[in-house]
């Protein structure tokens, strides 16, 4: 059965910005970008309201992956005629903000700008658009490529690997037919539902998180107490297990020491077993 959640924009912000939910964000980005994404840090971004009731709440998420690349994710509900310019400004600002002072242009960060919009942005038939920078020859129509030295020094294959890349998901243009795993994410973003047959990365974790978020406040508080109690119980069991193992180790030392009493001197037995000489002398008695 599909699952529905109210205050979806607030929920998405809460889900994606929490470190415990990195798997959800990584799953979405992996399906979109078509390479494995590992998030290592959520960086500073605009200070959005945390209130579930804020009608102007907008997701503005800045993350860094294990390659040091910057990923900006925005979910925008309100129509903005100058949104394309805003996308450009956002990437330019990030590049300069995270440019290492005095270290040269080689320190420029790769930026991915992910824009999830719920209004009519531009004209086109598709619901997912990807933009990147290539330099094409005016006379021979070839694409300018980096030199072999540049490929080696900057770990790139194409010049476009350096420049920002933009993704636009025009959610309202999606026809609700999920043909692949990326479509499953878009279906979720449009309908605020997760079908039990969906297989996209991150959606399994999203199911569990959303189940909790859609609970009534009193039910959510009860659930969170149960989780805390379970964690406490696991801690007690682990402590008892460790103590049992340590007790077993101590008993094993004593048995080994007893077997060596007629063979070695007290000092040597102490060195072999880790027992003190006083403990070994008591065993001799």
C-alpha positions in Angstrom: 0.0 0.0 0.0 1.2 3.5 -0.8 2.1 5.7 2.2 1.1 9.4 2.5 2.8 12.1 4.6 1.6 15.6 5.4 4.0 18.6 5.5 6.2 16.8 2.9 8.6 19.7 2.3 9.4 19.9 6.1 9.8 16.1 6.2 12.2 16.1 3.3 14.3 18.7 4.9 14.4 16.9 8.2 15.2 13.6 6.5 17.9 14.8 4.2 19.8 17.0 6.6 20.3 14.4 9.3 23.5 12.4 9.4 21.6 9.3 10.5 19.7 9.4 7.2 22.7 9.8 4.9 21.7 6.5 3.3 18.5 8.1 2.0 20.3 11.1 0.5 23.0 8.9 -0.9 20.4 6.6 -2.5 18.6 9.5 -4.2 21.9 11.1 -5.5 23.2 7.7 -6.7 20.1 7.1 -8.8 20.2 10.6 -10.2 23.9 11.1 -10.9 24.4 7.5 -12.0 27.5 6.9 -9.9 27.9 5.8 -6.2 27.7 8.8 -3.9 29.1 8.7 -0.4 28.2 11.7 1.7 30.8 12.6 4.4 29.5 15.9 5.6 26.5 18.3 5.6 28.0 21.8 5.1 26.7 25.3 5.9 23.7 26.4 3.9 20.9 28.9 4.2 19.3 28.8 7.7 15.9 27.5 7.0 13.2 27.3 9.6 12.9 24.0 11.4 9.2 24.5 12.1 6.8 22.0 10.6 4.3 24.8 10.2 6.5 27.2 8.3 4.6 27.6 4.9 7.7 29.1 3.2 9.9 26.2 4.3 12.4 25.3 1.5 15.0 22.6 1.4 18.4 24.0 0.8 21.0 21.3 1.4 24.7 21.5 0.8 26.7 18.2 1.1 30.2 17.1 0.4 31.0 13.6 -1.0 34.1 11.5 -0.3 35.7 13.0 -3.4 35.4 16.5 -2.0 32.8 17.5 -4.5 29.9 19.8 -3.5 26.3 18.9 -4.0 23.6 21.5 -3.6 20.0 20.2 -3.4 17.0 22.6 -3.4 13.3 21.8 -3.4 11.3 24.8 -4.6 7.5 25.0 -4.5 7.0 28.7 -5.4 7.2 30.0 -8.9 10.4 32.0 -9.6 10.7 33.4 -13.1 14.5 34.1 -12.5 15.2 30.6 -11.1 17.7 29.8 -13.9 19.8 32.8 -12.8 19.5 31.7 -9.2 20.9 28.3 -10.1 23.9 30.0 -11.7 24.4 32.3 -8.8 24.2 29.4 -6.3 27.0 27.5 -8.0 29.2 30.6 -8.5 28.8 31.5 -4.9 29.8 28.0 -3.8 32.9 27.9 -5.9 34.2 31.2 -4.5 33.1 30.4 -1.0 35.0 27.1 -0.9 38.0 28.3 -2.9 41.1 27.8 -0.8 42.7 31.3 -0.5 46.2 31.6 -2.1 46.3 28.0 -3.4 45.6 28.6 -7.1 42.7 27.7 -9.4 43.5 24.0 -9.1 41.6 24.0 -5.8 38.2 24.9 -7.5 35.6 22.5 -6.3 33.3 20.5 -8.6 29.7 21.5 -7.9 26.5 19.5 -8.7 23.3 21.6 -8.5 20.2 19.5 -8.0 17.0 21.5 -8.4 13.7 19.8 -7.6 10.9 22.2 -8.7 7.2 22.0 -8.5 6.3 24.8 -10.9 6.5 25.3 -14.7 10.2 26.1 -15.2 11.0 26.8 -18.8 9.5 25.0 -21.8 10.2 21.3 -22.6 8.6 17.9 -22.7 10.9 16.1 -20.3 10.7 16.0 -16.5 14.5 15.5 -15.9 17.1 17.8 -17.5 20.9 17.7 -17.2 23.2 20.5 -18.2 27.0 20.7 -18.3 29.7 22.7 -20.0 31.5 21.5 -23.1 33.6 23.5 -25.6 32.7 22.6 -29.2 34.7 23.7 -32.2 33.0 26.2 -34.6 34.7 24.7 -37.7 35.2 21.0 -37.0 32.4 20.4 -34.4 34.9 18.6 -32.1 34.8 18.8 -28.3 37.9 20.4 -26.7 39.6 17.9 -24.5 42.1 18.3 -21.7 45.8 17.5 -22.3 47.2 14.2 -20.9 49.0 16.2 -18.2 45.8 18.0 -17.2 44.0 14.6 -17.0 46.7 13.3 -14.7 47.1 16.3 -12.5 43.4 17.1 -12.0 42.0 13.5 -12.2 39.6 14.3 -15.0 38.6 12.8 -18.3 36.8 15.8 -19.9 36.9 19.5 -19.3 33.2 19.3 -18.2 34.4 17.3 -15.2 35.7 20.6 -13.8 32.7 22.8 -14.4 29.4 22.8 -12.5 26.7 20.4 -13.6 23.0 21.1 -13.2 20.0 18.8 -12.8 16.4 20.0 -13.0 13.6 17.7 -11.9 10.3 19.2 -13.1 8.2 17.1 -10.7 4.8 18.3 -11.9 5.6 17.1 -15.5 6.1 13.5 -14.4 3.3 11.2 -15.6 3.3 8.9 -12.5 4.6 5.9 -14.5 7.8 4.7 -12.9 9.8 3.0 -15.6 13.1 2.9 -13.6 14.6 3.6 -10.2 15.0 7.3 -10.7 11.3 7.5 -11.7 10.5 5.8 -8.4 12.2 8.6 -6.6 10.4 11.2 -8.7 7.1 9.5 -8.1 7.8 9.7 -4.4 8.7 13.4 -4.6 5.5 14.1 -6.6 3.0 12.0 -4.8 4.5 11.8 -1.3 4.1 8.1 -1.4 6.4 5.1 -1.5 5.0 2.0 -3.2 6.0 -1.3 -1.6 7.4 -2.6 -5.0 9.9 0.2 -5.5 13.5 -0.9 -5.5 15.4 2.5 -5.8 18.4 3.0 -3.5 17.5 4.9 -0.3 13.7 4.4 -0.5 13.7 1.4 1.9 15.2 3.7 4.5 12.9 6.5 3.6 9.9 4.1 4.3 11.0 3.6 7.9 11.7 7.2 8.5 8.5 8.5 7.0 6.5 6.0 9.0 7.8 7.6 12.1 7.4 11.2 10.9 3.7 10.7 9.9 2.8 9.4 13.4 0.7 11.6 15.7 3.0 13.4 18.2 1.9 11.2 21.1 2.5 8.0 19.1 5.9 9.3 17.8 7.0 10.1 21.4 6.0 6.6 22.5 7.9 5.0 19.6 11.0 7.0 20.4 10.8 5.9 24.0 10.6 2.3 22.9 13.6 2.8 20.7 15.6 4.3 23.6 14.5 1.5 25.9 15.7 -1.1 23.3 19.1 0.7 23.0 19.4 0.6 26.8 18.5 -3.1 26.9 21.1 -3.9 24.2 23.7 -1.9 26.2 23.0 -4.0 29.3 23.2 -7.2 27.4 26.5 -6.2 25.8 27.9 -5.2 29.2 26.9 -8.6 30.7 28.4 -10.4 27.8 31.7 -8.6 28.0 31.9 -9.1 31.8 31.2 -12.8 31.3 34.0 -13.1 28.7 36.4 -11.3 31.0 35.4 -13.5 33.9 36.1 -16.5 31.7 39.5 -15.1 30.8 40.4 -14.7 34.4 39.3 -18.3 35.3 41.4 -19.5 32.3 44.5 -17.6 33.6 44.0 -19.3 37.0 43.8 -22.8 35.5 46.9 -22.2 33.5 48.8 -20.9 36.5 47.8 -24.0 38.5 49.2 -26.2 35.8 52.5 -24.4 35.9 53.1 -24.4 39.7 55.2 -27.5 39.7 57.1 -26.5 36.6 58.0 -22.8 36.8 58.8 -20.2 39.4 56.4 -17.6 40.6 57.9 -14.7 38.6 57.8 -16.7 35.3 54.2 -17.9 35.9 53.2 -14.3 36.5 54.8 -13.2 33.2 53.1 -16.0 31.3 49.6 -15.6 32.7 49.4 -11.9 33.6 48.5 -12.8 37.2 50.3 -10.9 40.0 52.9 -12.8 42.0 50.7 -12.4 45.1 47.8 -14.1 43.3 50.0 -17.0 42.3 51.4 -17.4 45.8 47.8 -17.7 47.1 47.2 -20.5 44.6 50.3 -22.3 45.9 48.8 -22.2 49.4 
